[in-house]
Amino acid sequence: MVMGEAQEHAEVVVVGGGPGGYTAAFRAADLGKQVALVEMEKRLGGVCLLRGCIPSKALITAAELVQRIRNAEPMGIKTGAVEVNLPKLIAWKNGIIEELARGLDTLAKARKIIRYTGRATFRNAHELYIHTAEQPVLLRFEHAIIATGTSPIVPPPLERNELIITSDEALDLTELPRSLLVVGGGYIGIELGSCFAALGSQVTVVEMLDRLLPGTDPELVRVVRKHLEESGVRVHLQSKVTQARIVQGRVQVTIEHQNGQTSTGEFDRVLVAVGRRPNSDNLGLEKAGIHTDAKGYIPVNERCQTQVPHIFAIGDITGPPALAHRARRQGIVAAEVLAGLPAAFDNRTVPAVIFSDPEIAYCGLSEEEARAAGYRVKVGRFRLAASGRAKTLAQQDGLVIVIAEEGSEVVLGVRMVGPHVSELIAEATLAIEMGATLEDLISTIHPHPTLSETLQEAAEAARGQAIHAPPTRSSSTKSS
């Protein structure tokens, strides 16, 4: 023990207070464990609440409202120029964050969770050293859960500063950039690029690969790209930034394109959204006997245990998909396993949502993935242009795709692009989780008129019996 160092004990210590970390801490406490939670920030919620999911969706919601007001004239609604007071919008967003953070703090206190604000490093497999602003703490534990998440990557030649920013800073801008370069066409870049374009920025997106939203079905991406271009967003694929320098308060950028030609431009801000790296450095993992993979992620088994069975890891630190709802589920699994319950992260699918314009959501296997896995498949598509509810929303650009196994008709995957599909994907996820068939989706009565009917219609289309589509040869010859 070092002089001036407090020595304390906890049955369970959770390192990281994001959606996975605080969920694990709350569940462990509910199961009767004495829990300590270490977080570098004073507020709980992690990146998701403080600098990610919640603040970005607040701004995206405002941007969508602006777009709908501007496009409402065909409904007979005519307005004057729409003005955005960005400082007031940011204050509204911050109010949401503060309210949710206070709620988490109240919940932690109600469970008598011991909080430490500081950075934790492992001293060995049963001790953590916590670097706090007041007094260093040596904490001895029986179980530990690592939930330290990830941080944005800013690769050269870009260098983070006041004008070259990441999503962390973009969500706190109080002055709308007249021009914004988004480096990276993944989900963060497209979500925020769409948002700032709707608020009034001239947005340019640069992506190294030959398509936006890599890993997402091209059929869905085409709808989003069409909307981007209609809103004035410039997209450069197979391109990269080779030089960036500050010139008279703006960022002068050189972009190299696929054909070897280069172009230059000046932007008020550059938003770097090329990915995130795991926060596994400086944790002292090797002293606890834990080894990361080549990318810095911590390998875990289905019980969320590391190579050291009493030390768990959850969330983004364990590798993709980097999703808050996956972290939440893993947090519950880890807490229940250390409490002796028969839990495992054995979910069949993890849904993914991209809050682009329009939204994209998917779960399970794509058609391509299903065929590669050896399945013979049935595929049903239903376009939102045939949805009465989508028409009344004046948002009829999109489609729903259902992939099922030939013969058994078990649902293998669902893909969606359109308004509010972030809310619709839960039903599809439940269907896959329960091993539902096309018949289950078809015979379940969906309320009318709603967007939820589109999933039912796509399932009918996979059967060849779509109601709101011309009959196929096979369905029209069937007897009733």
C-alpha positions as CSV (number, residue, x, y, z in Angstrom):
1,M,0.0,0.0,0.0
2,V,1.3,3.5,-1.0
3,M,1.1,6.3,1.6
4,G,-2.0,8.4,1.2
5,E,-3.7,5.6,-0.8
6,A,-7.1,4.3,0.3
7,Q,-7.6,0.6,0.2
8,E,-11.2,-0.6,-0.4
9,H,-13.1,-3.7,-1.5
10,A,-16.0,-4.5,-3.7
11,E,-17.6,-7.8,-4.7
12,V,-18.1,-6.5,-8.3
13,V,-16.3,-3.5,-9.9
14,V,-17.5,-2.2,-13.3
15,V,-15.0,-0.1,-15.3
16,G,-17.0,2.2,-17.6
17,G,-20.4,3.9,-17.1
18,G,-21.9,3.6,-20.6
19,P,-25.0,1.7,-21.5
20,G,-23.2,-1.6,-21.0
21,G,-21.4,-0.6,-17.8
22,Y,-24.2,1.0,-15.9
23,T,-26.6,-1.8,-17.0
24,A,-24.2,-4.4,-15.7
25,A,-23.8,-2.5,-12.4
26,F,-27.5,-2.1,-11.9
27,R,-28.3,-5.7,-12.7
28,A,-25.5,-7.0,-10.4
29,A,-26.8,-4.8,-7.6
30,D,-30.3,-6.0,-8.1
31,L,-29.0,-9.6,-7.7
32,G,-27.6,-8.7,-4.3
33,K,-24.0,-7.9,-5.2
34,Q,-22.1,-5.0,-3.6
35,V,-21.0,-3.0,-6.6
36,A,-18.5,-0.3,-7.4
37,L,-18.5,1.6,-10.7
38,V,-15.5,3.5,-12.0
39,E,-16.0,6.2,-14.7
40,M,-13.7,8.9,-15.9
41,E,-16.7,11.4,-16.3
42,K,-18.8,12.6,-13.5
43,R,-22.0,11.7,-15.3
44,L,-23.1,8.2,-16.2
45,G,-24.2,7.3,-19.7
46,G,-20.9,7.1,-21.6
47,V,-20.4,8.1,-25.2
48,C,-24.0,7.0,-26.1
49,L,-25.7,9.4,-23.8
50,L,-23.2,12.2,-23.6
51,R,-21.6,12.4,-27.1
52,G,-23.3,9.8,-29.3
53,C,-26.7,8.1,-29.7
54,I,-28.9,10.5,-27.7
55,P,-27.5,13.9,-28.7
56,S,-27.1,13.0,-32.3
57,K,-30.7,11.7,-32.5
58,A,-31.9,15.0,-30.9
59,L,-30.2,17.0,-33.6
60,I,-31.3,14.6,-36.3
61,T,-34.9,14.9,-35.1
62,A,-34.7,18.7,-35.4
63,A,-33.2,18.4,-38.8
64,E,-35.9,16.1,-40.0
65,L,-38.6,18.5,-38.7
66,V,-36.9,21.3,-40.6
67,Q,-37.0,19.2,-43.8
68,R,-40.6,18.3,-43.4
69,I,-41.7,21.9,-42.8
70,R,-39.8,23.0,-45.9
71,N,-41.4,20.2,-48.0
72,A,-44.9,20.6,-46.7
73,E,-46.3,22.8,-49.5
74,P,-47.8,19.8,-51.4
75,M,-50.0,19.2,-48.3
76,G,-51.3,22.7,-48.5
77,I,-49.0,24.0,-45.8
78,K,-47.0,27.1,-46.8
79,T,-44.5,28.7,-44.4
80,G,-42.0,31.4,-44.6
81,A,-38.2,30.8,-44.4
82,V,-37.4,28.3,-41.6
83,E,-34.7,29.6,-39.3
84,V,-32.6,27.4,-37.0
85,N,-31.3,28.9,-33.8
86,L,-28.4,26.5,-33.3
87,P,-27.4,27.7,-29.7
88,K,-31.0,27.1,-28.6
89,L,-31.1,23.7,-30.3
90,I,-27.9,22.7,-28.6
91,A,-29.3,23.9,-25.3
92,W,-32.4,21.8,-25.8
93,K,-30.2,18.8,-26.7
94,N,-28.1,19.4,-23.6
95,G,-31.2,19.5,-21.4
96,I,-32.2,16.1,-22.6
97,I,-28.7,14.7,-21.7
98,E,-28.8,16.3,-18.3
99,E,-32.2,15.0,-17.4
100,L,-31.3,11.4,-18.5
101,A,-27.9,11.6,-16.7
102,R,-29.6,12.8,-13.5
103,G,-32.0,9.8,-13.8
104,L,-29.1,7.4,-14.0
105,D,-27.4,9.0,-11.0
106,T,-30.6,8.6,-9.0
107,L,-30.9,4.9,-10.0
108,A,-27.3,4.3,-9.0
109,K,-27.8,5.9,-5.6
110,A,-31.0,3.9,-5.1
111,R,-29.0,0.7,-5.6
112,K,-26.2,1.9,-3.2
113,I,-23.6,1.6,-6.0
114,I,-20.2,3.0,-4.9
115,R,-19.1,5.6,-7.5
116,Y,-15.5,6.5,-8.3
117,T,-14.7,9.3,-10.8
118,G,-11.3,8.6,-12.3
119,R,-9.2,6.3,-14.4
120,A,-8.7,2.6,-13.5
121,T,-5.8,0.4,-14.2
122,F,-5.4,-3.2,-13.2
123,R,-2.6,-4.0,-10.7
124,N,-3.3,-7.7,-10.9
125,A,-6.2,-10.0,-11.4
126,H,-7.9,-9.0,-8.2
127,E,-6.9,-5.3,-7.7
128,L,-7.6,-2.1,-9.5
129,Y,-5.7,1.2,-9.0
130,I,-8.1,4.1,-9.4
131,H,-6.6,7.5,-10.2
132,T,-9.0,10.1,-8.7
133,A,-8.7,13.8,-8.4
134,E,-8.8,13.5,-4.6
135,Q,-7.2,10.4,-3.2
136,P,-5.8,7.4,-5.1
137,V,-7.7,4.2,-4.4
138,L,-6.6,0.6,-4.4
139,L,-9.7,-1.5,-4.9
140,R,-9.7,-5.2,-4.3
141,F,-12.5,-7.1,-6.1
142,E,-13.9,-10.5,-6.6
143,H,-15.3,-9.9,-10.1
144,A,-14.7,-7.1,-12.6
145,I,-16.5,-6.1,-15.7
146,I,-14.6,-4.0,-18.3
147,A,-16.9,-1.7,-20.3
148,T,-14.5,1.1,-21.5
149,G,-15.8,1.5,-25.1
150,T,-14.1,3.1,-28.0
151,S,-12.7,6.5,-29.1
152,P,-12.8,8.3,-32.5
153,I,-9.9,7.7,-34.9
154,V,-8.3,10.8,-36.6
155,P,-5.7,9.4,-39.1
156,P,-3.0,11.5,-40.8
157,P,-2.8,13.9,-42.6
158,L,-5.8,15.1,-40.5
159,E,-5.1,16.4,-37.1
160,R,-7.8,17.1,-34.5
161,N,-8.2,20.8,-33.7
162,E,-10.8,23.5,-33.5
163,L,-11.8,23.2,-37.2
164,I,-11.0,19.5,-37.8
165,I,-13.4,17.7,-35.5
166,T,-15.0,14.4,-34.6
167,S,-18.6,13.5,-33.7
168,D,-17.7,14.5,-30.1
169,E,-17.3,18.1,-31.1
170,A,-19.8,18.2,-34.0
171,L,-22.7,17.7,-31.6
172,D,-21.8,20.8,-29.6
173,L,-21.3,23.3,-32.4
174,T,-23.2,26.6,-31.7
175,E,-22.5,28.0,-35.1
176,L,-23.7,26.2,-38.3
177,P,-20.8,25.7,-40.7
178,R,-21.6,27.1,-44.1
179,S,-19.6,24.3,-45.6
180,L,-18.8,20.9,-44.0
181,L,-16.5,18.2,-45.3
182,V,-17.3,14.7,-43.9
183,V,-14.4,12.3,-44.1
184,G,-15.9,8.8,-44.0
185,G,-19.1,7.5,-45.5
186,G,-20.0,5.1,-42.7
187,Y,-23.0,5.4,-40.5
188,I,-21.7,8.3,-38.3
189,G,-20.6,10.3,-41.3
190,I,-23.9,9.8,-43.1
191,E,-26.1,10.4,-40.1
192,L,-24.3,13.7,-39.2
193,G,-23.8,14.7,-42.8
194,S,-27.5,14.4,-43.5
195,C,-28.3,16.2,-40.3
196,F,-26.1,19.3,-41.1
197,A,-27.3,19.3,-44.7
198,A,-30.9,19.5,-43.5
199,L,-30.0,22.3,-41.0
200,G,-28.5,24.3,-43.9
201,S,-24.8,23.4,-44.4
202,Q,-23.3,22.7,-47.8
203,V,-22.0,19.1,-47.1
204,T,-19.5,17.1,-49.0
205,V,-18.8,13.4,-48.2
206,V,-15.5,11.7,-49.1
207,E,-15.3,7.9,-48.8
208,M,-12.3,5.7,-49.7
209,L,-14.4,2.7,-50.7
210,D,-16.6,2.3,-53.8
211,R,-19.9,2.8,-51.8
212,L,-21.4,4.5,-48.9
213,L,-22.3,2.7,-45.7
214,P,-20.0,-0.3,-46.3
215,G,-21.5,-3.6,-45.1
216,T,-25.1,-2.4,-45.7
217,D,-27.2,-3.9,-48.5
218,P,-26.7,-1.8,-51.7
219,E,-30.4,-1.9,-52.4
220,L,-31.0,0.1,-49.2
221,V,-28.1,2.4,-49.6
222,R,-29.3,3.5,-53.1
223,V,-32.4,5.0,-51.5
224,V,-30.3,7.0,-49.0
225,R,-27.8,8.2,-51.6
226,K,-30.6,9.4,-53.8
227,H,-31.9,11.5,-50.9
228,L,-28.5,12.8,-50.1
229,E,-27.9,14.0,-53.6
230,E,-31.5,15.5,-53.8
231,S,-30.6,17.5,-50.6
232,G,-27.5,18.9,-52.3
233,V,-24.9,16.7,-50.6
234,R,-21.8,16.0,-52.8
235,V,-20.5,12.5,-52.6
236,H,-17.0,11.4,-53.7
237,L,-16.4,7.7,-53.6
238,Q,-13.0,5.9,-53.9
239,S,-11.4,9.2,-52.8
240,K,-9.3,10.3,-49.9
241,V,-7.9,13.4,-48.2
242,T,-4.2,13.7,-48.8
243,Q,-3.6,17.1,-47.3
244,A,-5.3,19.4,-44.9
245,R,-4.1,22.8,-43.6
246,I,-5.7,25.8,-41.8
247,V,-5.7,28.9,-44.0
248,Q,-7.3,32.1,-42.7
249,G,-9.7,30.3,-40.4
250,R,-10.8,27.7,-42.9
251,V,-9.6,24.2,-43.7
252,Q,-8.0,23.9,-47.1
253,V,-8.2,20.2,-48.3
254,T,-6.7,18.3,-51.1
255,I,-8.7,15.2,-52.2
256,E,-7.2,12.4,-54.4
257,H,-9.8,10.7,-56.5
258,Q,-10.1,7.2,-58.1
259,N,-8.6,8.3,-61.4
260,G,-5.5,9.8,-59.8
261,Q,-6.7,13.3,-60.3
262,T,-6.8,15.7,-57.3
263,S,-9.1,18.5,-56.3
264,T,-8.9,21.2,-53.6
265,G,-11.5,22.9,-51.6
266,E,-12.0,25.1,-48.5
267,F,-14.4,24.2,-45.7
268,D,-15.5,25.9,-42.5
269,R,-15.3,22.5,-40.7
270,V,-14.0,19.0,-41.4
271,L,-15.8,16.2,-39.6
272,V,-13.7,13.0,-39.4
273,A,-15.8,9.9,-39.1
274,V,-13.6,7.1,-40.3
275,G,-14.1,4.7,-37.3
276,R,-13.3,4.2,-33.7
277,R,-10.6,2.3,-31.7
278,P,-11.1,0.3,-28.5
279,N,-10.1,2.0,-25.2
280,S,-7.9,-0.9,-24.1
281,D,-4.6,0.9,-23.8
282,N,-3.4,2.0,-20.3
283,L,-5.8,-0.4,-18.5
284,G,-3.0,-2.6,-17.3
285,L,-4.8,-5.6,-18.8
286,E,-1.6,-7.7,-19.1
287,K,-1.1,-7.4,-15.3
288,A,-4.5,-9.1,-14.9
289,G,-3.6,-11.8,-17.4
290,I,-5.9,-10.5,-20.2
291,H,-4.7,-10.2,-23.8
292,T,-6.3,-8.2,-26.6
293,D,-6.5,-9.2,-30.2
294,A,-4.5,-7.5,-33.0
295,K,-6.9,-4.6,-33.1
296,G,-7.0,-4.0,-29.4
297,Y,-10.3,-5.7,-28.7
298,I,-10.8,-8.0,-25.7
299,P,-11.9,-11.6,-26.7
300,V,-14.8,-13.0,-24.7
301,N,-16.9,-16.2,-24.6
302,E,-20.7,-16.4,-24.8
303,R,-20.8,-15.8,-21.1
304,C,-18.8,-12.5,-21.6
305,Q,-15.8,-13.9,-19.7
306,T,-12.2,-13.0,-20.7
307,Q,-9.3,-15.4,-20.5
308,V,-9.5,-14.7,-16.7
309,P,-12.9,-16.2,-15.8
310,H,-13.8,-13.8,-13.0
311,I,-13.1,-10.8,-15.2
312,F,-15.7,-10.0,-17.9
313,A,-15.7,-7.6,-20.8
314,I,-18.8,-6.1,-22.6
315,G,-19.8,-3.7,-25.3
316,D,-17.6,-2.0,-27.9
317,I,-14.4,-3.1,-26.2
318,T,-15.2,-6.7,-27.2
319,G,-15.4,-5.8,-31.0
320,P,-18.1,-5.1,-33.5
321,P,-21.0,-4.6,-33.8
322,A,-20.5,-1.4,-31.8
323,L,-24.1,-0.9,-30.7
324,A,-25.4,0.3,-27.4
325,H,-28.2,-2.3,-27.3
326,R,-25.7,-5.1,-27.7
327,A,-23.6,-3.7,-24.8
328,R,-26.8,-3.5,-22.7
329,R,-27.6,-7.2,-23.3
330,Q,-24.0,-8.2,-22.6
331,G,-24.1,-6.2,-19.4
332,I,-27.1,-8.2,-18.2
333,V,-25.4,-11.5,-19.2
334,A,-22.2,-10.7,-17.4
335,A,-24.0,-9.6,-14.2
336,E,-26.1,-12.8,-14.2
337,V,-23.2,-15.1,-14.9
338,L,-21.1,-13.7,-12.0
339,A,-24.2,-14.1,-9.8
340,G,-24.4,-17.7,-10.6
341,L,-27.3,-17.6,-13.1
342,P,-27.4,-19.7,-16.3
343,A,-27.0,-16.7,-18.7
344,A,-25.3,-16.5,-22.1
345,F,-25.1,-14.0,-25.0
346,D,-26.7,-16.5,-27.4
347,N,-29.0,-14.1,-29.3
348,R,-29.7,-15.1,-32.9
349,T,-29.4,-11.6,-34.2
350,V,-28.5,-8.0,-33.1
351,P,-30.5,-5.4,-35.0
352,A,-28.7,-2.5,-36.6
353,V,-30.2,1.0,-37.3
354,I,-28.7,3.8,-39.3
355,F,-30.5,7.1,-38.7
356,S,-29.9,8.4,-42.2
357,D,-32.6,10.1,-44.3
358,P,-34.5,7.8,-44.7
359,E,-33.6,5.4,-41.9
360,I,-32.1,2.0,-42.6
361,A,-32.6,-1.0,-40.2
362,Y,-31.8,-4.7,-40.6
363,C,-31.4,-7.9,-38.6
364,G,-30.5,-11.5,-39.4
365,L,-29.0,-12.5,-42.8
366,S,-29.1,-10.7,-46.0
367,E,-30.1,-12.6,-49.2
368,E,-26.5,-12.8,-50.2
369,E,-25.4,-14.0,-46.7
370,A,-28.2,-16.6,-46.6
371,R,-27.2,-18.0,-49.9
372,A,-23.5,-18.1,-49.0
373,A,-24.5,-20.0,-45.8
374,G,-26.1,-22.7,-48.0
375,Y,-29.8,-21.7,-47.6
376,R,-32.3,-21.9,-50.5
377,V,-34.3,-18.8,-49.9
378,K,-37.5,-17.1,-50.6
379,V,-37.3,-13.3,-50.8
380,G,-40.2,-10.8,-50.6
381,R,-40.0,-7.1,-51.3
382,F,-42.6,-4.5,-50.6
383,R,-42.1,-0.9,-51.7
384,L,-43.4,1.9,-49.5
385,A,-44.9,3.6,-52.6
386,A,-47.7,1.1,-52.2
387,S,-48.2,1.9,-48.5
388,G,-51.1,4.1,-47.7
389,R,-49.5,5.2,-44.4
390,A,-46.2,6.1,-46.1
391,K,-48.1,8.2,-48.6
392,T,-49.9,10.1,-45.9
393,L,-46.6,10.8,-44.3
394,A,-45.3,12.1,-47.7
395,Q,-42.4,9.7,-47.2
396,Q,-42.9,6.8,-49.6
397,D,-39.3,6.3,-50.8
398,G,-38.2,2.9,-49.3
399,L,-38.8,-0.8,-49.1
400,V,-39.0,-3.8,-46.8
401,I,-37.3,-7.1,-47.7
402,V,-38.0,-10.4,-45.9
403,I,-35.6,-13.4,-46.5
404,A,-36.9,-16.8,-45.5
405,E,-35.7,-20.4,-45.9
406,E,-37.3,-22.3,-48.8
407,G,-39.4,-25.2,-47.5
408,S,-39.5,-24.4,-43.7
409,E,-40.3,-20.7,-44.4
410,V,-38.4,-19.7,-41.3
411,V,-37.5,-16.0,-41.4
412,L,-33.7,-15.6,-41.8
413,G,-33.4,-11.9,-42.2
414,V,-35.2,-8.6,-42.7
415,R,-33.9,-5.4,-44.4
416,M,-35.7,-2.0,-44.3
417,V,-35.2,1.5,-45.6
418,G,-37.8,4.2,-45.0
419,P,-39.4,6.4,-42.3
420,H,-39.4,5.1,-38.7
421,V,-37.9,1.7,-39.6
422,S,-35.8,2.1,-36.4
423,E,-39.1,1.4,-34.6
424,L,-40.3,-1.4,-37.0
425,I,-37.1,-3.6,-36.8
426,A,-37.9,-4.8,-33.3
427,E,-40.8,-7.0,-34.6
428,A,-38.5,-8.5,-37.2
429,T,-35.8,-9.1,-34.5
430,L,-38.3,-10.9,-32.3
431,A,-39.5,-13.0,-35.2
432,I,-35.9,-14.2,-35.9
433,E,-35.2,-14.7,-32.2
434,M,-38.3,-16.9,-31.8
435,G,-37.8,-18.8,-35.1
436,A,-40.9,-17.4,-36.6
437,T,-42.1,-18.3,-40.1
438,L,-43.6,-16.4,-43.0
439,E,-47.0,-17.7,-41.8
440,D,-46.5,-16.1,-38.4
441,L,-45.8,-12.7,-39.9
442,I,-48.7,-13.1,-42.4
443,S,-51.3,-14.3,-40.0
444,T,-50.5,-11.8,-37.3
445,I,-53.0,-8.9,-37.7
446,H,-51.2,-5.6,-38.2
447,P,-53.1,-2.4,-37.6
448,H,-54.1,-0.3,-40.6
449,P,-53.0,2.1,-41.7
450,T,-49.5,1.8,-40.3
451,L,-46.0,1.3,-41.5
452,S,-45.9,-2.0,-39.6
453,E,-48.1,-3.5,-42.3
454,T,-45.1,-3.3,-44.7
455,L,-43.5,-6.2,-42.9
456,Q,-46.6,-8.3,-43.3
457,E,-46.8,-7.3,-47.0
458,A,-43.2,-8.3,-47.6
459,A,-43.8,-11.7,-46.0
460,E,-46.8,-12.1,-48.2
461,A,-44.7,-11.2,-51.2
462,A,-42.1,-13.9,-50.3
463,R,-45.0,-16.4,-50.4
464,G,-46.2,-15.0,-53.8
465,Q,-49.5,-13.8,-52.3
466,A,-48.9,-10.1,-51.8
467,I,-52.3,-8.2,-51.6
468,H,-51.0,-4.8,-52.7
469,A,-49.0,-6.0,-55.7
470,P,-50.0,-7.7,-59.0
471,P,-50.4,-11.5,-58.5
472,T,-47.6,-13.7,-59.4
473,R,-48.2,-16.6,-61.8
474,S,-47.9,-19.2,-58.9
475,S,-50.2,-17.3,-56.5
476,S,-52.9,-16.6,-59.2
477,T,-53.2,-20.3,-60.1
478,K,-53.7,-21.4,-56.5
479,S,-57.1,-22.4,-55.3
480,S,-58.5,-20.7,-52.2
